[in-house]
Amino acid sequence: MAHSYFLPLFISLIVISSVSANFQRDVEITWGDGRGQITNNGELLTLSLDKSSGSGFQSKNEYLFGKIDMQMKLVPGNSAGTVTTLYLKSPGTTWDEIDFEFLGNLSGDPYTLHTNVYTQGKGDKEQQFKLWFDPTADFHTYTILWNPQRIIFTVDGTPIREFKNMESVGTLFPKNQPMRMYSSLWNADDWATRGGLVKTDWSKAPFTASYRGFNQEACVWSNGKSSCPNGSGQGTTGSWLSQELDSTAQERMRWVQKNYMIYNYCTDTKRFPQGLPKECFAA
């Protein structure tokens, strides 16, 4: 079994790495009245949804920059109307947020993977994808990498989206508010599947999503301070703190976006009649 380790970036930099995840140690189930369960000595977590309620959990730590991995197996069969989430979010009315949302569908139809980035409560930066595999048949790894230069969304190590820090052109970027990791399974049949046309079939309940392999490498925020030096998120070359996409990774991302992207806010001219957001034109 892989062991936990520390990246020796600086003496004052504490980077958590829970390669062998223990949900009992690392997260707390926050709602669902028993519908969230931790089993297998803390190695497996399940969330369930029925007509009365969904369920959810959150990380015990807050982060100001980090790389978060989670292995997930989504609701199988007729999952129409359900939404399974994995995201980072800060509290308050001007929150920051980085989203993975998995929108369920009828049996045999693919899930929609919805991504978004909010800064100071402002989002509208959606990109959506179909996946190139069945996310209900086995566990797959979903990763949010968030450093001062960029946010990278990856699936099984393949980047699907990069949101760069484009403050130079006036685009907001989340960099000042610590965020927790959250996950939930809930009913959203008013919009989730085909714009709300397909409703949740409660005869199939309970719906269950499974989690394992939670890995957190992060600048932990505690008592008003970051564990990274000066809260700057500086790091050595090759670490997640300074990671960028090399040419091979960029090529893989272009492949995903060409073949599996189904919505991109940067091409939705009807939505932005006054002009697309500035970051859509930046290199």
Residue pairs with C-beta under 8 A, 6 or more apart in sequence:
1 20
2 19
2 20
3 19
3 20
4 17
4 18
4 19
4 20
5 17
5 19
6 14
6 15
6 17
7 13
7 15
7 17
7 217
7 239
9 15
9 234
9 235
9 236
9 239
9 241
10 228
10 229
10 234
12 227
12 228
12 229
13 219
13 227
13 228
13 229
13 235
14 220
14 227
15 217
15 218
15 219
15 227
16 61
16 216
16 217
16 218
16 220
17 215
17 216
17 217
18 25
18 26
18 214
18 215
18 216
19 215
20 43
21 42
21 43
21 212
21 213
21 214
21 215
22 41
22 42
22 43
23 38
23 42
23 43
23 44
23 45
23 57
23 211
23 214
24 38
24 41
24 42
25 42
25 60
26 59
26 60
26 61
26 214
26 216
27 45
27 57
27 58
27 59
27 60
27 181
27 214
28 57
28 58
28 60
29 36
29 37
29 38
29 45
29 55
29 56
29 57
30 56
30 57
30 58
31 53
31 54
31 55
31 56
31 184
32 47
32 48
32 53
32 54
32 55
32 56
33 53
33 55
35 47
35 48
35 49
35 50
35 53
35 54
35 55
35 206
36 45
36 46
36 47
36 48
36 55
36 56
36 57
37 45
37 46
37 48
38 44
38 45
39 45
39 46
43 212
44 210
44 211
44 212
45 57
45 210
45 211
45 212
46 208
46 209
46 210
46 211
47 54
47 55
47 56
47 57
47 84
47 183
47 184
47 185
47 208
47 209
47 211
48 54
48 55
48 185
48 206
48 207
48 208
49 55
49 75
49 82
49 185
49 186
49 187
49 205
49 206
49 207
49 208
50 202
50 205
50 206
50 207
51 187
51 202
51 205
54 184
54 185
54 186
54 187
55 184
55 185
56 182
56 183
56 184
56 185
56 186
57 182
57 183
57 184
58 180
58 181
58 182
58 183
59 180
59 181
59 182
59 216
61 180
61 216
61 218
61 220
61 221
61 222
62 178
62 179
62 180
62 220
62 221
62 222
63 88
63 146
63 178
63 179
63 180
63 181
63 216
63 218
63 219
63 220
63 221
64 177
64 178
64 179
64 219
64 221
64 226
64 228
64 231
64 233
65 146
65 147
65 148
65 175
65 218
65 219
65 228
65 233
65 241
66 88
66 144
66 145
66 146
66 216
66 217
66 218
66 219
66 240
67 143
67 144
67 145
67 146
67 215
67 216
67 217
67 218
67 240
67 243
68 88
68 143
68 144
68 145
68 146
68 181
68 214
68 215
68 216
68 218
69 141
69 142
69 143
69 213
69 214
69 215
69 216
70 86
70 141
70 142
70 143
70 181
70 183
70 211
70 213
70 214
70 215
71 139
71 140
71 141
71 142
71 211
71 212
71 213
71 214
72 84
72 86
72 102
72 135
72 139
72 140
72 142
72 209
72 210
72 211
73 135
73 136
73 137
73 138
73 139
73 140
73 209
73 210
73 211
74 84
74 102
74 104
74 111
74 135
74 136
74 209
75 82
75 84
75 104
75 136
75 185
75 207
75 208
75 209
76 136
76 137
77 107
77 136
77 204
78 106
78 107
78 201
78 204
79 104
79 105
79 111
79 136
79 207
80 104
80 105
80 106
80 189
80 192
80 193
80 198
80 199
80 200
80 201
81 104
81 187
81 188
81 189
81 192
81 193
81 198
81 199
81 200
81 201
82 104
82 185
82 186
82 187
82 188
82 189
82 192
82 200
82 207
83 101
83 102
83 103
83 104
83 184
83 185
83 186
83 187
83 188
83 192
84 101
84 102
84 104
84 183
84 184
84 185
84 209
85 99
85 100
85 101
85 102
85 182
85 183
85 184
85 185
85 186
86 100
86 142
86 144
86 181
86 182
86 183
87 97
87 98
87 99
87 100
87 101
87 144
87 181
87 182
87 183
88 96
88 97
88 98
88 144
88 146
88 179
88 180
88 181
88 182
89 95
89 96
89 97
89 98
89 179
89 180
89 182
90 96
90 97
90 174
90 177
90 178
90 179
90 180
92 177
93 121
94 120
94 121
95 118
95 120
95 121
95 177
96 118
96 119
96 120
96 174
96 176
96 177
96 179
97 116
97 117
97 118
97 123
97 174
97 179
98 116
98 117
98 118
98 144
98 146
98 151
98 174
98 179
99 114
99 115
99 116
99 117
99 118
100 113
100 114
100 115
100 142
100 144
100 153
101 113
101 114
101 115
101 116
102 111
102 112
102 113
102 114
102 135
103 111
103 112
103 113
103 114
103 188
103 192
103 193
104 111
104 192
104 193
104 207
105 111
105 112
105 193
105 198
106 193
106 198
110 130
110 131
111 130
111 131
111 135
111 136
112 128
112 129
112 130
112 262
113 128
113 129
113 130
113 131
113 155
113 160
114 126
114 128
115 126
115 127
115 128
115 129
115 153
115 160
115 161
116 123
116 125
116 126
116 127
117 123
117 125
117 151
117 163
117 174
118 125
118 174
119 172
119 173
119 174
120 172
122 172
124 265
124 277
125 163
125 265
125 277
126 263
126 265
127 161
127 261
127 263
127 264
127 265
128 261
128 262
128 263
128 264
129 160
129 256
129 260
129 261
129 262
130 260
130 262
131 155
131 260
132 256
132 259
132 260
133 140
139 210
139 212
139 213
140 155
140 156
141 154
141 155
141 156
141 157
141 213
142 153
142 154
142 155
143 152
143 153
143 154
143 155
143 157
144 151
144 152
144 153
145 151
145 152
145 153
145 154
145 240
145 243
146 174
147 233
147 235
147 240
147 241
147 242
147 243
148 165
148 175
148 232
148 233
148 241
149 164
149 165
149 242
149 244
150 162
150 163
150 164
150 165
150 244
151 162
151 163
151 174
152 159
152 161
152 162
152 163
152 243
152 245
153 159
153 160
153 161
153 162
154 160
158 252
158 253
158 256
159 245
159 249
159 250
159 252
159 253
159 256
160 253
160 256
160 257
160 260
161 253
161 257
162 245
162 253
163 279
164 279
164 282
165 173
165 175
166 173
166 278
166 279
166 282
167 173
169 278
169 279
169 282
170 278
171 277
171 278
171 279
171 282
178 221
178 226
181 216
183 211
185 207
185 208
185 209
187 200
189 196
189 198
189 199
189 200
190 196
193 199
217 240
219 226
219 227
219 228
219 231
219 233
219 241
220 226
220 227
221 227
225 231
226 233
228 234
228 241
233 241
234 241
234 242
235 241
235 242
236 242
245 253
257 264
265 271
265 272
265 277
265 280
266 276
266 277
266 279
266 280
267 276
268 276
269 276
